[in-house]
Amino acid sequence: MKRLKVKLISYSMLVEKKGGEVRDPDRIVAESGAISHSRDFKDLSKEKVEHLIDLLRQLGHESVFEHVSFTFSVEGISRVCSHQLVRHRMASFTQQSQRYVPLEPEFIIPESIENSEFRDEFYRILNDSRDLYKRMVKSGIKKEDARFILPQAVETKIIVTMNGRELRHFINLRAGKEAQWEIRALAIEMLKLAHEVSPILFDDLYKKFIEGEKTNI
Ligand SMILES: Cc1cc2nc3c(=O)[nH]c(=O)nc-3n(C[C@H](O)[C@H](O)[C@H](O)COP(=O)(O)OP(=O)(O)OC[C@H]3O[C@@H](n4cnc5c(N)ncnc54)[C@H](O)[C@@H]3O)c2cc1C
């Protein structure tokens, strides 16, 4: 996907006992899980963190994963994709407004159409809708009304925050082959970014959806 841009703009930080801060979501999850069974639940070794997260996953004790959160900025997706994304009710969203932002509409084009006999007609209709939108706004029609002419292909921007449990759930539903290609590409980018900062919590999903894919090629 040429236009897709995903950035991890924030994630959970641990305030250390001795002062200072560490950005380590895996440790936050493991220490939160350990509190239920142990008096000494701080300063766990890496092996202990791995063991505890693995155990929590096996037991299905996933509420512990809710103690960490990840915030992504997403650009270059269509309203088709953002509509699927916002169905995830346990996440938080802020989307670019079509009421307030004067748009210079750009569109996401599926490859199947780009490479088909319908390409030119498809582009013509998109360009006509953009042209009419801009003329209507210029003539004084409110943006909130003019936007009705814009197709679902129109590009949008959105900020998404998910806790660790919801992000894992989202990836499980949306990173697999059965998911639609655009949201799948988004879920895979989010998984890569989450795995960089939380390699233990997302280890199983990384193996399943990214390493597994490579070995299937
Ligand atoms: C391949 C695919 C095809 C789809 N096709 C369609 C379709 O044709 N039509 C359509 O409308 N949608 C479709 N969807 C969307 C789907 O139905 C869900 O709305 C979407 O995936 C969000 O999933 P969720 O509800 O599990 O997630 P979230 O809303 O993120 O919720 C996470 C979890 O919290 C719990 N939860 C949240 N809210 C409640 C609640 N009110 N009551 C009880 N438990 C709750 C559930 O355990 C849920 O799994 C599709 C999704 C996928 C992945």
The ligand as an SDF file (V2000), in Angstrom:
LIG
                    3D

 53 58  0  0  0  0  0  0  0  0999 V2000
  -13.1930  -10.9800    8.5630 C   0  0  0  0  0  0  0  0  0  0  0  0
  -14.2320  -10.0590    9.1490 C   0  0  0  0  0  0  0  0  0  0  0  0
  -15.4340   -9.8670    8.5050 C   0  0  0  0  0  0  0  0  0  0  0  0
  -16.4140   -9.0070    9.0630 C   0  0  0  0  0  0  0  0  0  0  0  0
  -17.5750   -8.8130    8.4000 N   0  0  0  0  0  0  0  0  0  0  0  0
  -18.5320   -8.0190    8.9370 C   0  0  0  0  0  0  0  0  0  0  0  0
  -19.8050   -7.8280    8.2860 C   0  0  0  0  0  0  0  0  0  0  0  0
  -20.0710   -8.3800    7.2420 O   0  0  0  0  0  0  0  0  0  0  0  0
  -20.7130   -6.9990    8.8630 N   0  0  0  0  0  0  0  0  0  0  0  0
  -20.4600   -6.3690   10.0560 C   0  0  0  0  0  0  0  0  0  0  0  0
  -21.3240   -5.6360   10.5640 O   0  0  0  0  0  0  0  0  0  0  0  0
  -19.2730   -6.5170   10.6950 N   0  0  0  0  0  0  0  0  0  0  0  0
  -18.3130   -7.3250   10.1670 C   0  0  0  0  0  0  0  0  0  0  0  0
  -17.1150   -7.4680   10.8090 N   0  0  0  0  0  0  0  0  0  0  0  0
  -16.8830   -6.7090   12.0390 C   0  0  0  0  0  0  0  0  0  0  0  0
  -17.0910   -7.5770   13.2850 C   0  0  0  0  0  0  0  0  0  0  0  0
  -18.4150   -8.0530   13.3700 O   0  0  0  0  0  0  0  0  0  0  0  0
  -16.7710   -6.7840   14.5620 C   0  0  0  0  0  0  0  0  0  0  0  0
  -17.6670   -5.6830   14.6800 O   0  0  0  0  0  0  0  0  0  0  0  0
  -15.3630   -6.2170   14.5700 C   0  0  0  0  0  0  0  0  0  0  0  0
  -14.4440   -7.1710   14.0920 O   0  0  0  0  0  0  0  0  0  0  0  0
  -14.9940   -5.8350   16.0040 C   0  0  0  0  0  0  0  0  0  0  0  0
  -14.7900   -7.0230   16.7220 O   0  0  0  0  0  0  0  0  0  0  0  0
  -15.1060   -7.1790   18.2610 P   0  0  0  0  0  0  0  0  0  0  0  0
  -16.5190   -6.8300   18.5280 O   0  0  0  0  0  0  0  0  0  0  0  0
  -14.6460   -8.5310   18.6900 O   0  0  0  0  0  0  0  0  0  0  0  0
  -14.0550   -6.1260   18.8360 O   0  0  0  0  0  0  0  0  0  0  0  0
  -14.1840   -4.9390   19.9020 P   0  0  0  0  0  0  0  0  0  0  0  0
  -15.3720   -4.0930   19.6360 O   0  0  0  0  0  0  0  0  0  0  0  0
  -12.8660   -4.2880   19.8600 O   0  0  0  0  0  0  0  0  0  0  0  0
  -14.3930   -5.6530   21.2640 O   0  0  0  0  0  0  0  0  0  0  0  0
  -13.3680   -6.4490   21.8410 C   0  0  0  0  0  0  0  0  0  0  0  0
  -14.0300   -7.5230   22.6580 C   0  0  0  0  0  0  0  0  0  0  0  0
  -14.7090   -6.9040   23.7540 O   0  0  0  0  0  0  0  0  0  0  0  0
  -15.9030   -7.6300   24.0300 C   0  0  0  0  0  0  0  0  0  0  0  0
  -17.0400   -6.7410   23.8230 N   0  0  0  0  0  0  0  0  0  0  0  0
  -17.0300   -5.5020   23.2540 C   0  0  0  0  0  0  0  0  0  0  0  0
  -18.2630   -4.9720   23.2700 N   0  0  0  0  0  0  0  0  0  0  0  0
  -19.0730   -5.8860   23.8350 C   0  0  0  0  0  0  0  0  0  0  0  0
  -20.4580   -5.9360   24.1030 C   0  0  0  0  0  0  0  0  0  0  0  0
  -21.2830   -4.9440   23.7890 N   0  0  0  0  0  0  0  0  0  0  0  0
  -20.9480   -7.0360   24.7040 N   0  0  0  0  0  0  0  0  0  0  0  0
  -20.1500   -8.0670   25.0390 C   0  0  0  0  0  0  0  0  0  0  0  0
  -18.8240   -8.1180   24.7880 N   0  0  0  0  0  0  0  0  0  0  0  0
  -18.2980   -7.0240   24.1970 C   0  0  0  0  0  0  0  0  0  0  0  0
  -15.9310   -8.8210   23.0830 C   0  0  0  0  0  0  0  0  0  0  0  0
  -15.3030   -9.9270   23.7130 O   0  0  0  0  0  0  0  0  0  0  0  0
  -15.0920   -8.3480   21.9350 C   0  0  0  0  0  0  0  0  0  0  0  0
  -14.5130   -9.3970   21.1710 O   0  0  0  0  0  0  0  0  0  0  0  0
  -16.1380   -8.3320   10.2850 C   0  0  0  0  0  0  0  0  0  0  0  0
  -14.9330   -8.5490   10.9350 C   0  0  0  0  0  0  0  0  0  0  0  0
  -13.9820   -9.3840   10.3940 C   0  0  0  0  0  0  0  0  0  0  0  0
  -12.6550   -9.5690   11.1140 C   0  0  0  0  0  0  0  0  0  0  0  0
  1  2  1  0
  2  3  1  0
  2 52  2  0
  3  4  2  0
  4  5  1  0
  4 50  1  0
  5  6  2  0
  6  7  1  0
  6 13  1  0
  7  8  2  0
  7  9  1  0
  9 10  1  0
 10 11  2  0
 10 12  1  0
 12 13  2  0
 13 14  1  0
 14 15  1  0
 14 50  1  0
 15 16  1  0
 16 17  1  0
 16 18  1  0
 18 19  1  0
 18 20  1  0
 20 21  1  0
 20 22  1  0
 22 23  1  0
 23 24  1  0
 24 25  2  0
 24 26  1  0
 24 27  1  0
 27 28  1  0
 28 29  2  0
 28 30  1  0
 28 31  1  0
 31 32  1  0
 32 33  1  0
 33 34  1  0
 33 48  1  0
 34 35  1  0
 35 36  1  0
 35 46  1  0
 36 37  1  0
 36 45  1  0
 37 38  2  0
 38 39  1  0
 39 40  1  0
 39 45  2  0
 40 41  1  0
 40 42  2  0
 42 43  1  0
 43 44  2  0
 44 45  1  0
 46 47  1  0
 46 48  1  0
 48 49  1  0
 50 51  2  0
 51 52  1  0
 52 53  1  0
M  END
$$$$
